Amino acid sequence: MRDQAFEQPRLSDIFKTIIFVTLALILPGLKWTIFGWLHTFLPLLSFFVFSKYGEYSGRKLLLTSAVIACVVYLVAGSIDLFVFAFILLLSGYVLFRAAQAGNSPALSGGKCAVTLTAGWLAIIFLSSIGHEANGYVQLIRALDQGVTEAQVYYRQSEDMSAETLAVLETTLYQMKMIVPIIMPAILGSMILIITWITMVLGNMLVLKNSGYPCWPKYQMWALPDRLIWILIAAAAFALLPLGLVRQVGINLLILLSIIYSFQGLAVAVFFMTKWNIPLLLRSFFYVMLIFQSFGTVLLLITGIADIWFDFRKIRLKVVDETSE
């Protein structure tokens, strides 16, 4: 991608891009329940604009859209949502810069995830100014209150049997105990999924648009071998009877499990492509693997096992190329 010749935006492209990006920034703030999903694709939109028009033109287009959106958010009194959206745009730029530098998919994704994490932590810090509790604590309290209200509602329900009520009580109680512990991993998983979507779809869009892929095809992506030791350490910390250390280990274990599931999916895509599985049947398998709990566990196991067994023979190819 470093040798790519960027397009010079025509006047019509400039207006279309500014209008499209501005709407993507504004609509979630005006009606979150309907347009909130657009935030997931803001990094992808930013990444594609930079990849198509280059850093100079892309920055001008996106900053123009951001200024217009900022004015709208100021009028609406929702500047915090604008900051959140702007951080998503910034992560797309960071990913573009990583691709320009020739970074590997793992390193590029790491830079994007760190940008989102730092931005979200900054939002939490800024939201705590002038308040007794920061945004993270408020979120935990809101979830706890929601579970408590659900318990009261089900207890007052006359149509529910005692057995069903007992199961619900146990489930809701476990939620109140577990969710606060793994909330960092829940938020972190959102960051990882946004990063993964941006990279996979962005790589495909750039390849289709310019013929210059940012990284190899997704089916050839691989995590650094040494990352497995962090996973092992996280599993060990999760077993220790130490409050904070155990909590850190549990959250880190969840996040790394998601990352290795991404690698397991890359292995699955590799063999689906290699065996020429029909697209319809292939899509069915992908849905089953991603949305079924057993499929997710299978992806995790495959992703971890690929470190040692090298199912796609990626490391063997690297060794052969080095020896030549």
C-alpha positions in Angstrom: 0.0 0.0 0.0 3.0 2.3 0.5 3.4 2.5 -3.3 -0.3 3.3 -3.9 -1.1 6.4 -6.0 -4.0 8.1 -4.3 -6.9 9.6 -6.2 -7.4 13.4 -6.4 -11.0 14.0 -5.3 -13.2 15.7 -7.8 -15.6 18.4 -6.7 -18.6 16.0 -6.7 -16.6 13.5 -4.7 -15.7 16.2 -2.1 -19.3 17.1 -1.5 -20.5 13.5 -1.4 -17.8 12.5 1.0 -18.4 15.4 3.3 -22.2 14.9 3.4 -21.8 11.1 3.9 -19.3 11.4 6.8 -21.2 14.3 8.4 -24.4 12.2 8.4 -22.5 9.2 9.8 -21.3 11.5 12.6 -24.5 13.3 13.4 -27.2 10.7 13.1 -26.2 8.6 16.1 -26.2 11.7 18.3 -29.7 12.7 17.1 -31.3 9.2 17.4 -29.0 6.7 19.1 -31.6 3.9 19.3 -31.9 3.9 15.5 -28.5 5.0 14.2 -26.2 4.0 17.0 -24.8 1.2 14.9 -23.2 3.7 12.6 -20.5 4.3 15.2 -19.2 0.8 14.6 -18.3 1.7 11.0 -16.8 5.2 11.6 -13.2 3.9 11.8 -13.9 2.0 8.6 -15.2 5.1 6.9 -12.2 7.1 8.1 -9.7 4.4 7.0 -11.3 4.1 3.5 -11.3 7.9 2.9 -7.6 8.2 3.8 -6.7 5.1 1.8 -8.5 6.4 -1.3 -7.6 10.1 -1.3 -4.4 10.1 0.8 -3.5 11.7 4.1 -3.6 15.4 2.9 -7.0 15.3 1.1 -8.5 12.8 3.5 -7.6 15.0 6.5 -9.2 18.0 4.9 -12.4 16.1 4.0 -12.8 14.5 7.5 -11.9 17.6 9.4 -14.5 19.6 7.5 -17.1 17.0 8.3 -16.0 16.9 11.9 -16.3 20.7 12.3 -19.9 20.7 10.8 -20.8 17.8 13.1 -19.3 19.5 16.1 -21.5 22.6 15.6 -24.6 20.4 15.4 -23.5 18.5 18.6 -22.9 21.8 20.4 -26.4 23.0 19.5 -27.9 19.7 20.6 -25.8 19.8 23.9 -24.2 16.4 23.3 -20.6 17.2 22.8 -19.5 14.0 24.7 -21.0 12.0 21.9 -19.1 14.0 19.3 -15.8 13.3 21.2 -16.7 9.6 21.1 -17.3 9.7 17.4 -14.2 11.8 16.7 -12.0 9.1 18.5 -13.5 6.5 16.2 -12.5 8.6 13.2 -9.0 9.0 14.7 -8.6 5.3 15.1 -9.2 4.9 11.4 -6.4 7.4 10.7 -4.1 5.5 13.0 -4.9 2.3 11.1 -4.2 4.0 7.8 -0.8 5.2 9.1 0.1 1.7 10.3 -0.8 0.3 6.8 1.3 3.1 5.2 4.3 2.1 7.4 4.0 -1.5 6.3 3.1 -2.8 9.8 1.8 -6.3 10.1 -2.0 -6.9 10.7 -1.3 -7.8 14.4 0.7 -4.6 15.0 -1.7 -2.4 13.0 -4.7 -3.8 14.9 -2.8 -3.3 18.2 -2.2 0.4 17.4 -5.9 0.9 16.5 -7.1 -0.9 19.7 -4.7 1.2 21.9 -6.0 4.4 20.3 -9.6 3.5 21.0 -8.8 2.4 24.5 -6.9 5.6 25.3 -9.7 7.6 23.8 -12.4 5.9 25.8 -10.4 6.2 29.0 -10.0 9.9 28.3 -13.8 10.2 27.9 -14.3 8.5 31.2 -11.9 10.8 32.9 -13.4 13.9 31.4 -16.9 12.8 32.2 -15.9 12.4 35.9 -15.0 16.1 36.2 -17.6 17.8 38.3 -19.4 14.6 39.2 -19.1 12.3 42.2 -18.6 9.2 40.1 -17.0 8.7 36.7 -18.8 7.3 33.7 -17.6 3.8 34.3 -18.9 3.7 37.9 -22.2 5.2 36.7 -22.4 2.4 34.0 -21.9 -0.3 36.7 -24.5 1.3 38.9 -27.0 1.6 36.1 -26.6 -2.1 35.2 -26.9 -3.1 38.9 -30.1 -1.0 39.1 -31.5 -2.6 36.0 -30.9 -6.1 37.3 -32.5 -5.1 40.6 -35.6 -3.7 38.9 -35.8 -6.9 36.8 -35.7 -9.0 40.0 -38.5 -6.9 41.5 -40.6 -7.2 38.4 -40.3 -11.0 38.1 -41.1 -11.4 41.9 -44.3 -9.5 41.4 -45.3 -11.5 38.4 -48.2 -13.9 39.1 -47.8 -15.9 35.9 -44.4 -17.3 36.7 -43.9 -20.6 38.5 -41.7 -21.0 41.5 -39.2 -23.1 39.7 -38.8 -20.5 36.9 -38.6 -17.7 39.3 -35.8 -19.5 41.2 -33.8 -20.0 38.0 -34.2 -16.3 37.1 -33.3 -15.2 40.6 -30.1 -17.2 40.4 -29.2 -16.0 36.9 -29.8 -12.3 37.8 -27.8 -12.7 41.0 -24.9 -14.2 39.1 -25.1 -11.3 36.6 -24.9 -8.8 39.5 -21.8 -10.5 40.8 -20.0 -11.3 37.5 -20.7 -8.4 35.2 -18.9 -5.8 37.3 -15.8 -8.1 37.4 -15.7 -8.6 33.6 -16.9 -5.2 32.5 -13.4 -4.1 31.3 -13.3 -7.2 29.1 -16.8 -6.4 27.8 -15.8 -2.9 26.8 -12.4 -4.2 25.5 -14.2 -6.8 23.4 -16.2 -4.0 21.7 -12.9 -2.3 20.8 -11.4 -5.6 19.5 -14.5 -6.3 17.3 -14.6 -2.7 15.9 -10.9 -3.0 15.1 -11.3 -6.4 13.5 -14.3 -5.3 11.4 -12.4 -2.2 10.2 -9.3 -4.1 9.2 -11.1 -7.0 7.4 -13.6 -4.9 5.5 -11.1 -2.1 5.0 -8.6 -4.4 3.4 -11.2 -5.8 1.1 -12.5 -2.3 0.1 -9.1 -0.9 -0.6 -8.1 -3.9 -2.6 -11.3 -3.7 -4.7 -10.9 0.1 -5.1 -7.2 0.5 -5.9 -5.8 -3.0 -6.3 -3.3 -2.4 -3.5 -4.1 -4.4 -0.4 -3.1 -2.9 3.0 -2.2 -6.3 4.3 -2.3 -9.9 3.1 -5.7 -11.6 2.7 -7.4 -12.3 6.1 -7.0 -16.0 5.7 -3.2 -15.5 6.0 -3.2 -13.4 9.1 -1.3 -14.7 12.1 -0.6 -13.6 15.6 2.9 -13.3 17.0 4.0 -16.6 18.6 5.1 -15.0 21.8 1.5 -13.8 22.5 0.7 -17.3 23.7 2.8 -16.7 26.8 0.6 -13.8 27.8 -2.5 -16.0 27.4 -0.8 -18.7 29.6 0.1 -16.1 32.2 -3.5 -14.7 32.2 -4.9 -18.2 32.8 -2.5 -18.6 35.7 -3.5 -15.2 37.2 -7.2 -16.1 36.8 -6.6 -19.2 39.0 -4.9 -17.3 41.8 -7.0 -16.5 45.0 -6.0 -12.9 44.9 -8.7 -10.4 44.2 -7.2 -7.8 41.9 -4.7 -10.1 40.3 -7.4 -12.7 39.6 -9.7 -10.0 38.1 -7.0 -8.8 35.8 -6.3 -12.3 34.7 -9.9 -13.1 34.0 -10.4 -9.9 31.9 -7.1 -10.5 30.0 -8.0 -14.1 29.4 -11.4 -13.1 27.9 -9.8 -10.5 25.6 -7.0 -12.9 24.4 -9.6 -15.6 23.8 -11.4 -13.2 21.4 -8.1 -12.4 19.6 -7.3 -16.1 19.2 -10.8 -16.7 17.9 -10.1 -14.2 15.2 -7.1 -16.3 14.2 -9.1 -19.5 14.4 -11.6 -17.9 12.0 -8.7 -17.0 9.6 -7.7 -20.7 9.6 -11.3 -21.6 8.8 -11.5 -19.1 6.0 -8.2 -20.5 4.6 -9.5 -24.0 4.3 -12.9 -23.0 3.1 -11.2 -21.1 0.3 -8.7 -23.9 -0.4 -11.4 -26.5 -0.7 -13.6 -24.3 -2.9 -16.6 -24.5 -0.6 -19.7 -22.9 -2.3 -20.3 -19.4 -1.0 -23.8 -20.1 0.4 -22.6 -23.1 2.3 -19.5 -21.2 3.4 -21.6 -18.4 4.8 -23.7 -20.9 6.7 -20.6 -22.3 8.4 -19.3 -18.9 9.2 -22.6 -18.0 10.9 -22.6 -21.2 12.9 -19.0 -20.8 14.0 -19.4 -17.2 15.1 -22.9 -17.2 16.7 -22.9 -20.7 18.3 -21.1 -21.1 21.6 -19.6 -24.4 20.5 -18.4 -22.8 17.3 -16.7 -20.0 19.2 -14.9 -22.5 21.4 -13.8 -24.4 18.3 -12.4 -21.2 16.8 -10.5 -20.5 20.0 -9.0 -23.9 20.1 -8.1 -23.8 16.4 -6.5 -20.3 16.9 -4.3 -21.5 19.8 -3.4 -24.8 18.1 -2.3 -23.0 15.0 0.6 -21.6 17.0 2.1 -25.0 17.3 0.7 -27.0 14.3 0.8 -24.1 11.7 -2.2 -25.5 9.8 -1.7 -23.0 6.9 2.1 -23.6 6.7 2.6 -19.8 7.0 5.8 -20.1 9.1 7.2 -22.8 6.7 6.8 -20.4 3.8 8.5 -17.6 5.7 11.5 -20.0 6.5 11.7 -21.0 2.8 11.7 -17.4 1.6 14.4 -16.5 4.2 16.6 -19.4 3.2 16.4 -18.4 -0.4 
